[in-house]
């Protein structure tokens, strides 16, 4: 039997992706390492963009979360 999640539990179980932190000052040694910490950061940033688009699409398709005001109607 499939599990049916309420809109609130869906939102709680599907938080937005967390953006990667940029390299800190001094993490790049400037010697041309392959891969450089900036290369890794840019790759992680691109993965975050894709994950964010997918998350936004899931959120757009989710039922709206009921509020206390909705229950007063």
C-alpha positions, 0 to 999 in steps of 0.5 A: 500500500503506498504511503500518502503524505500530508502536504505538511509532511511532504514539505517537511520531508523535502527541504530545499537543497543547501547551497555549497559554501565557497572556498575560504580565503587561503584554501586555494594555493594558487599553484594550478592544482587539478582539480582546484578547490574552485573547480570543485566548488563550481561543480557543486554549485552547478549540481545545486542549481539542478537540484534547486530546479528539481526541488522547485518543480516538486514544490510547484506540483505539491498541494498547498499547505493548509493553514489555521486560517484555511480550517476556519472556512 
